[in-house]
Amino acid sequence: MSAPRGPGETQPARTALAWQRTGLGLLLVAGLLTRAAAVAGDPLMVLPAGVVAVAGTAVLGVLAPHRRRASRQAAEGGADGQAPRAAAVVTGLVVLAALCGLASELLR
């Protein structure tokens, strides 16, 4: 039987899952924008979808694994696991996705 975990020990896992959900959400928005471009029959509308897809891939492929490692190391070392720069980058990518959605709507 393993010892009960404290609330701080599950924080790195929850943080990693949150970053994965953000990346998957961006990819979902890219898929919806792609579908809208296909329904409208306008190839120019694929550009915003591509930008959002690249943003989602960057979050899932680069930022999320980096944060997972950094969170785990901070938790093991008892250090502060905050990453304001990485959070600002992801926030910027989410805002970019919103702007791409708006641009897609304006192109329609």
Beta strands, then each sheet from edge to edge (+ up, - down):
end
